[in-house]
Amino acid sequence: MTTKNSTLHQKIRELAKAKKAIILAHNYQSAPIQDVADLCGDSLEMSIKAAATDADIIICCGVRFMAETAAILCPDKIVLMPNPEAGCPMADMVTPEALVRRKGDLGGIPVITYVNSSAAVKAVSDICCTSANVIKVVNALKEKEVLMTPDRNLARYAAANTDKKIHLWDGYCPFHNDLSIEAVKASKAAHPKALFVVHPECRPDVLELADSIQSTSGMIRFAGESSADQFILGTETGLIHAISKALPEKKFFPVSDQLVCPDMKKTQLQDIWNCLENLSGRVVVEEAIRIKAMNAVKTMINIT
């Protein structure tokens, strides 16, 4: 860490304490952002933990849907986003209007929406899911057919683990979807002793090469419980920092240096300082939408 970053890091921590703020950072954020945060993890995991604290302010270092999720779960707290320009291409691939039309075309079957989606989309969904609990959510519903949105790869992963018919939405995470089997095979050849752990947002042909399929937090748990000491991670490269801090005795390799989400890297330390100092970048979810979205999230939590 540079001297400038070290000084700014300390100033941010002092100001956060003074303003009774908690800083959340997704596992895909850059190392300086993860290091200044109070909590790192998956998007829903961070918000659930933040809701249980007595903080007055939540600083959400991630992309917009994550800040919206924090606002949904923490209506009594001020939610701020250091860089409001950080969005999610996959979340933008579905709108509430289009989802309502598709559900109607399919006869009103239940809609399972990945938490990587806007509050407005969650609000017109029956239940949410995460990459960690998607199979459990699908199998818990009594209906034989469901519609999953927005990630087609996550839906295909779930479909391979259930007898139910899953209708896909044609959305995807650009960097996970672009991971090729050639890149995986090259990485496995370079690190023959390493287990390949992959995120279910990747394509089915890539998942077939995996030793384990996990969410980002699941990857940390899996590596901690495994007797292996080397792992290739099939997800955004930011996780290397988080998992190496958690398990410094083990070695981790990115499956490809190309798995970098530009939006996840938009937040800088200076953005956090500005956000805290000026209380800028507030994210508010309209109450009618928040309540409906919260119902979809609570239905998932009650099941899982």
Secondary structure, DSSP 8 states (H G I E B T S, - for coil): --HHHHHHHHHHHHHHHHTTEEEEEETTS-HHHHHH-SEEE-HHHHHHHHHTS--SEEEEES-HHHHHHHHHH-TTSEEE-S-TT---TTGGG--HHHHHHHHHHTTS--EEEESSS-HHHHHT-SEEE-TTTHHHHHHHSS-SEEEEESBHHHHHHHHTT-SSEEEE-SB--HHHHT--HHHHHHHHHHSTTSEEEE-TTS-HHHHTT-SEE--HHHHHHHHHH-S--EEEEES-TTHHHHHHHH-TTSEEEES-TT---TGGG---HHHHHHHHHHT-SB----HHHHHHHHHHHHHHHHH-
